[in-house]
Amino acid sequence: MLEEYVVLNGKKFRKGYTTGACAAAAAKASVCMFFSKRLLDFIEIDTPAGVRLKLPVSDVAISEDKVTCAVVKDGGDDPDITTGLKIFADVRITYEEGISVEGGEGVGVVTEPGLKVPVGMPAINPVPMQMIKKEVAEVLPPTKGAHITIRVPGGEEAAKKTYNPRLGILGGISILGTKGIVVPMSEEAWKESIYLEIDMAAARGDRMLVFTFGNIGEDFVGNTLKLPHKGIIKISNFVGDMLQRASEKKLQKILLAGHIGKLVKVSAGIFQTHSRIADARMEILSSYAALEGASKEIIHEIYACKTTDGAVKILDANGLEEVYHRIVNQASIRCMHHVFNKIKVGAVLCDSYNRILATDALAREMLEKSKRYL
């Protein structure tokens, strides 16, 4: 059990660890046990969040050429359908250098384009894949290799309660996690924590803040826009609430930077962007494409997409980049209207690969002056 907590409104919420961290830990433990021929009760791994985890190992089976073990997923106090599932790693040692990873029982397979994982591959996202290979490489002797199969008994049934089927990920769950750590919060507690960040920024005299939706937006702002961390706030899905709070605190400017899957909703006046509440991404993109003169066939193709990244490929291939400018311009206008023009809002749009798709005029102005405000 990870004994780290966040405290909100006097309540403690225990953090957990992702399916990606579990897969990396199980794979590393299996390799360690293969060469030591000794059972392990725990294994330690690093996470992108900078936290070193010590995770319990279970269900160990050692044979002449293979080791299997599991790490039980623990999402802490976060309501997570995958908590309690056993994430197994079956490892066969090879005598050629190299580490290969495949999905087994209960790990979904990508069947639609537009995700970070290619069609036909197991739904093991890039960061967990990197974690698995890094941790195994640390304990794998020179001249040896490893073939790793990640499997999750019960994963196929659990996935039916997730958005995987809608995304074209079939047969199981995804192995996820950009940080390795799950930070739990109830929605109200979550909002209160973000309010506090805005309040603190206002108290220290900040005039401009950068709002991002999550890790993708935060990485984009830091790595692509090269803005300093100070003044960047992850607002999750709570666009309207956070704009209102910023207005109440007399902030002057907001730079809204994020992935097309979120920002396209804001451009249509959707201020709570969770897909369970509002998911009109393809309807909006189809409408914008039509306004830019797209053919009926292309509009139908966009409408049928499972992901906005898939739609981006169609827009790019057909010279419909003006759709991106519609998104940022409309997002800025909608946000300013939402707070009765008490704050200037600029928007920057990116895809999953940190590529800038569009910026509006206010965003360009803010970026040029960012050093003065942040």
TALINKA-V492797 format. One record per residue. N is the residue number from 1. RES is the residue in one small letter. PHI is phi in whole degrees, 0 to 359 (999 if undefined). PSI is psi in whole degrees, 0 to 359 (none if undefined). OMEGA is omega as a letter, one per 20 degrees, with the letter a starting at -180 (999 if undefined). Layout:
n->{N;N}
res->{RES;RES}
phi->{PHI;PHI}
psi->{PSI;PSI}
omega->{OMEGA;OMEGA}
//
This chain:
n->{1;2;3;4;5;6;7;8;9;10;11;12;13;14;15;16;17;18;19;20;21;22;23;24;25;26;27;28;29;30;31;32;33;34;35;36;37;38;39;40;41;42;43;44;45;46;47;48;49;50;51;52;53;54;55;56;57;58;59;60;61;62;63;64;65;66;67;68;69;70;71;72;73;74;75;76;77;78;79;80;81;82;83;84;85;86;87;88;89;90;91;92;93;94;95;96;97;98;99;100;101;102;103;104;105;106;107;108;109;110;111;112;113;114;115;116;117;118;119;120;121;122;123;124;125;126;127;128;129;130;131;132;133;134;135;136;137;138;139;140;141;142;143;144;145;146;147;148;149;150;151;152;153;154;155;156;157;158;159;160;161;162;163;164;165;166;167;168;169;170;171;172;173;174;175;176;177;178;179;180;181;182;183;184;185;186;187;188;189;190;191;192;193;194;195;196;197;198;199;200;201;202;203;204;205;206;207;208;209;210;211;212;213;214;215;216;217;218;219;220;221;222;223;224;225;226;227;228;229;230;231;232;233;234;235;236;237;238;239;240;241;242;243;244;245;246;247;248;249;250;251;252;253;254;255;256;257;258;259;260;261;262;263;264;265;266;267;268;269;270;271;272;273;274;275;276;277;278;279;280;281;282;283;284;285;286;287;288;289;290;291;292;293;294;295;296;297;298;299;300;301;302;303;304;305;306;307;308;309;310;311;312;313;314;315;316;317;318;319;320;321;322;323;324;325;326;327;328;329;330;331;332;333;334;335;336;337;338;339;340;341;342;343;344;345;346;347;348;349;350;351;352;353;354;355;356;357;358;359;360;361;362;363;364;365;366;367;368;369;370;371;372;373;374}
res->{m;l;e;e;y;v;v;l;n;g;k;k;f;r;k;g;y;t;t;g;a;c;a;a;a;a;a;k;a;s;v;c;m;f;f;s;k;r;l;l;d;f;i;e;i;d;t;p;a;g;v;r;l;k;l;p;v;s;d;v;a;i;s;e;d;k;v;t;c;a;v;v;k;d;g;g;d;d;p;d;i;t;t;g;l;k;i;f;a;d;v;r;i;t;y;e;e;g;i;s;v;e;g;g;e;g;v;g;v;v;t;e;p;g;l;k;v;p;v;g;m;p;a;i;n;p;v;p;m;q;m;i;k;k;e;v;a;e;v;l;p;p;t;k;g;a;h;i;t;i;r;v;p;g;g;e;e;a;a;k;k;t;y;n;p;r;l;g;i;l;g;g;i;s;i;l;g;t;k;g;i;v;v;p;m;s;e;e;a;w;k;e;s;i;y;l;e;i;d;m;a;a;a;r;g;d;r;m;l;v;f;t;f;g;n;i;g;e;d;f;v;g;n;t;l;k;l;p;h;k;g;i;i;k;i;s;n;f;v;g;d;m;l;q;r;a;s;e;k;k;l;q;k;i;l;l;a;g;h;i;g;k;l;v;k;v;s;a;g;i;f;q;t;h;s;r;i;a;d;a;r;m;e;i;l;s;s;y;a;a;l;e;g;a;s;k;e;i;i;h;e;i;y;a;c;k;t;t;d;g;a;v;k;i;l;d;a;n;g;l;e;e;v;y;h;r;i;v;n;q;a;s;i;r;c;m;h;h;v;f;n;k;i;k;v;g;a;v;l;c;d;s;y;n;r;i;l;a;t;d;a;l;a;r;e;m;l;e;k;s;k;r;y;l}
phi->{999;281;263;232;224;248;244;225;53;80;253;265;239;282;284;228;224;278;297;296;296;298;296;296;294;297;295;297;298;298;295;302;289;300;275;273;55;229;290;246;267;220;220;252;222;267;235;299;285;87;263;267;261;242;248;288;252;222;53;279;220;241;234;296;234;208;230;235;205;226;233;279;292;230;273;64;270;277;288;224;295;270;300;96;288;268;262;266;233;261;239;249;275;246;253;235;298;129;237;243;228;228;260;240;309;82;258;293;242;284;241;234;287;111;270;288;258;296;301;92;262;294;281;250;294;303;294;302;299;296;298;302;293;296;294;292;299;294;244;273;296;303;74;255;231;212;249;243;245;264;221;221;304;87;292;295;291;298;296;294;261;244;270;305;301;292;270;80;258;245;93;167;278;261;266;236;124;273;240;86;241;260;255;274;202;291;299;293;295;300;297;298;292;287;306;298;298;295;300;293;297;295;294;272;92;297;254;227;234;251;261;236;274;187;296;299;295;297;296;298;296;284;272;262;281;61;272;293;296;301;91;262;233;277;260;56;268;266;297;298;300;284;297;297;295;298;295;299;269;66;295;263;220;233;259;263;236;184;290;301;297;265;293;296;292;300;298;257;85;265;250;231;264;296;295;287;265;207;224;242;303;287;296;292;297;297;296;296;297;298;295;267;89;296;289;301;295;293;300;296;295;295;300;277;295;274;226;290;297;295;293;302;299;291;299;297;292;247;65;254;296;297;302;297;292;300;298;292;296;290;299;298;299;299;295;293;297;298;250;55;60;281;229;276;234;245;230;234;248;227;254;288;250;62;272;287;267;191;227;267;299;295;296;298;297;295;296;295;257;301;296;287;261;259}
psi->{131;118;62;145;157;144;122;127;38;0;141;133;120;135;162;197;153;168;328;318;320;316;317;319;316;319;315;316;320;317;316;315;329;315;332;340;32;135;142;140;332;157;145;138;159;156;156;340;354;5;131;123;143;105;142;143;138;174;48;135;123;129;188;323;12;144;137;139;172;156;130;128;131;108;13;220;12;134;105;124;340;351;133;344;145;124;108;149;118;121;125;130;135;166;22;137;148;147;122;146;132;166;145;210;131;359;126;161;135;125;355;143;161;348;173;340;133;156;137;350;157;148;64;107;161;316;312;322;316;320;315;310;322;311;321;319;329;333;2;125;156;147;357;155;180;138;120;131;121;128;156;92;132;356;325;319;318;324;337;341;11;185;5;312;323;333;1;22;111;147;359;188;171;148;110;175;112;342;345;344;137;123;109;143;140;162;315;318;322;312;320;323;325;320;318;320;317;316;318;320;318;321;329;4;12;141;341;140;155;121;128;161;328;207;321;311;320;316;320;314;319;316;325;310;344;34;144;157;328;128;1;125;127;115;0;228;0;59;308;315;318;327;317;319;317;322;316;328;9;29;149;323;142;129;113;113;128;178;149;328;333;313;331;328;315;323;340;12;21;115;5;107;8;137;337;338;317;118;84;29;310;329;317;313;321;319;315;320;320;319;336;9;17;149;163;323;316;320;316;322;317;315;329;354;147;331;157;330;324;321;324;318;321;316;315;317;339;17;33;36;341;341;321;321;325;318;309;320;315;323;315;313;313;317;318;321;325;328;26;38;26;343;143;132;127;156;141;132;136;167;189;352;23;25;131;120;323;151;147;176;317;321;318;319;316;318;322;328;10;324;333;329;332;none}
omega->{r;a;r;a;r;a;a;a;r;a;r;r;a;r;r;r;a;r;r;r;r;a;r;a;a;r;r;a;a;r;r;a;r;a;r;a;a;a;r;r;a;r;r;r;r;r;r;r;a;r;r;a;r;a;r;a;a;r;a;r;a;r;a;a;a;r;r;r;a;r;a;r;r;a;a;a;r;r;a;a;a;r;a;r;r;r;a;r;r;a;r;r;r;a;r;a;r;r;r;a;r;r;r;a;r;r;a;r;a;a;a;r;r;r;r;r;a;r;r;a;r;a;r;a;a;a;r;r;r;r;r;a;r;a;r;a;a;a;a;a;r;r;r;r;a;r;a;r;r;r;a;r;a;a;a;r;r;a;r;r;r;r;a;a;r;a;a;r;a;r;r;a;r;r;a;r;r;a;a;a;r;r;a;r;r;a;a;r;r;r;a;a;r;r;a;r;r;r;a;r;r;a;r;r;r;r;a;r;r;r;r;a;a;a;a;a;r;r;r;a;a;a;a;r;r;r;r;a;a;r;r;a;r;a;a;a;a;a;a;a;a;r;r;r;r;r;r;a;r;r;a;a;r;r;a;a;a;a;a;a;r;a;r;r;r;a;r;r;r;a;r;a;r;a;r;a;a;r;r;a;a;r;a;a;r;r;r;r;r;r;r;r;r;r;r;a;r;r;r;a;r;a;a;a;r;a;r;r;r;r;r;r;r;r;r;a;a;r;a;a;r;r;a;r;r;a;a;r;a;r;r;a;a;a;r;r;a;r;r;r;r;r;r;a;r;a;r;a;r;r;a;a;r;r;r;r;r;r;r;a;a;r;r;r;a;a;r;a;a;a;r;a;a;999}
//
